[in-house]
Amino acid sequence: MSQPVPPKPDPSLRNCHQGHQRAGLLLILTPGDYVRWLSDEPDPSDPMRPFPAEPMRMWPISTRVNKPENDDPSIVEPIELSAA
């Protein structure tokens, strides 16, 4: 079984998951790719392409997101970052 090679991340995502030691990339699918990605096809790797930065928005959120029991909409509300 082959493993798809992930695309290079968009430079605007370089601070995403900042501080984590594990390597990984985000995969953002367009709605047109949903069915194919979830199909039984053995290697649907062509949807694994860089997602354009223009439609994305990013903001800092609380570390509360790291605990499954914090399951409410407030975990993705923007927070103020403290100066280090």
C-alpha positions in Angstrom: 0.0 0.0 0.0 1.4 3.4 -0.9 1.5 6.4 1.3 0.6 9.7 -0.3 3.2 12.5 0.1 1.6 15.5 1.8 1.8 18.8 0.1 4.1 21.6 1.3 2.2 23.8 3.7 1.2 27.3 2.8 3.6 29.7 4.4 0.7 31.4 6.2 0.2 28.2 8.3 3.8 28.1 9.7 2.6 29.3 13.1 -0.3 26.9 13.3 0.1 24.4 16.1 3.1 26.4 17.2 5.1 24.7 20.0 4.0 21.2 19.3 6.8 18.7 18.9 5.0 16.3 16.5 5.2 16.9 12.8 2.1 17.1 10.8 0.2 19.0 8.2 -3.4 20.2 8.1 -5.5 18.8 5.2 -8.2 21.1 4.2 -10.6 19.7 1.6 -12.9 21.7 -0.6 -16.5 20.6 -0.6 -16.0 19.2 -4.1 -13.4 16.8 -2.7 -15.5 15.4 0.2 -17.1 12.4 -1.6 -13.8 11.3 -3.3 -11.8 11.6 0.0 -14.4 9.5 1.8 -14.7 6.9 -0.9 -13.2 3.4 -1.0 -10.6 4.6 -3.6 -7.3 3.2 -2.4 -5.2 6.4 -2.8 -7.2 9.6 -3.4 -4.1 11.7 -3.2 -4.9 14.4 -5.7 -7.1 16.3 -3.2 -3.9 16.6 -1.1 -2.9 19.9 -2.5 -2.1 23.2 -0.8 -5.2 25.0 0.2 -5.1 28.7 -0.8 -4.5 31.1 2.0 -7.0 33.8 0.8 -10.2 32.1 2.1 -8.7 31.2 5.5 -8.8 33.2 8.7 -6.7 32.4 11.7 -6.7 33.7 15.3 -5.3 32.5 18.6 -7.6 30.3 20.7 -7.5 29.0 24.3 -5.6 25.8 25.2 -9.0 24.7 26.5 -9.4 23.2 23.0 -6.9 20.5 24.0 -9.4 18.8 26.4 -12.3 16.9 24.9 -14.6 17.7 27.8 -14.4 21.4 26.8 -17.0 20.9 24.1 -18.7 24.2 23.6 -18.4 27.1 21.0 -16.4 29.3 23.3 -13.2 27.2 22.8 -12.7 28.7 19.3 -13.4 32.3 20.3 -10.3 34.6 19.8 -8.1 35.3 22.8 -5.5 38.0 23.6 -2.0 36.7 23.5 0.2 37.8 26.5 3.6 39.2 25.8 6.3 36.6 26.6 
